[in-house]
């Protein structure tokens, strides 16, 4: 995906995640409801740092990009688990 290698798009995604966190703060009742936002935030942050540092230190950029992908996958999994817990259990 080409847009994941653009600082502009990752910066926009990063700001959108922060806005989602701020706007949904009152609707999240339990502490574990923030886990998905945390993983998405860390994924966007790591990808932004990978693009910034990857210019001078390509090895660090590649590792940060891999870490960002892991955080994004964990964010999707935690979002699904959170939805199951909120709508199925409680």
C-alpha positions in Angstrom: 0.0 0.0 0.0 1.6 3.1 -1.3 -0.2 5.5 1.1 1.5 3.9 4.1 4.8 5.2 2.9 3.6 8.8 2.9 4.3 11.0 5.9 1.3 13.1 5.0 -1.2 10.2 5.1 0.3 8.6 8.2 0.2 12.0 9.9 -3.5 12.4 8.9 -4.3 8.9 10.2 -2.4 9.7 13.5 -4.4 12.9 14.0 -7.7 11.0 13.2 -6.8 8.4 15.9 -6.2 11.1 18.4 -9.6 12.8 17.5 -11.4 9.4 17.8 -9.8 8.9 21.3 -10.9 12.4 22.4 -14.4 12.2 20.9 -15.1 8.7 22.3 -13.7 9.3 25.7 -17.1 9.6 27.5 -18.6 6.5 25.7 -15.9 4.1 26.9 -16.9 2.8 30.3 -14.2 0.3 31.1 -10.5 0.6 31.1 -10.0 -2.2 28.5 -12.1 -0.3 26.0 -9.0 1.8 25.3 -6.8 -1.1 24.2 -7.8 -0.9 20.5 -7.1 2.8 20.3 -3.8 2.3 22.0 -2.7 -0.3 19.5 -3.8 1.9 16.5 -2.1 4.9 18.0 1.1 3.0 18.5 0.9 1.5 15.0 0.5 5.0 13.4 3.3 6.4 15.6 5.7 3.7 14.8 5.0 4.0 11.1 5.5 7.7 11.3 8.8 7.2 13.1 9.8 4.5 10.6 9.3 7.0 7.7 11.2 9.7 9.6 14.1 7.6 10.8 14.2 5.3 7.8 15.8 7.9 5.6 19.0 8.0 7.7 18.8 4.5 9.3 17.1 2.1 6.9 17.4 -0.9 9.3 15.7 1.0 12.1 13.0 2.1 9.7 12.3 -1.5 8.5 12.1 -2.7 12.1 9.8 0.1 13.1 7.6 -0.6 10.1 7.3 -4.2 11.1 6.4 -3.2 14.7 3.8 -0.8 13.3 2.3 -3.7 11.3 2.1 -5.9 14.4 0.4 -3.1 16.3 -2.1 -2.6 13.5 -2.9 -6.3 13.6 -3.3 -6.3 17.4 -5.5 -3.3 17.0 -7.8 -5.1 14.7 -7.9 -8.2 16.9 -8.6 -6.1 20.0 -11.3 -4.1 18.2 -13.1 -7.4 17.4 -12.7 -8.8 20.9 -13.9 -5.5 22.4 -17.0 -5.6 20.2 -17.7 -9.2 21.2 -17.3 -8.4 24.9 -19.4 -5.2 24.7 -22.3 -6.6 22.6 -22.2 -10.2 23.6 -21.3 -10.4 27.3 -22.3 -7.0 28.8 
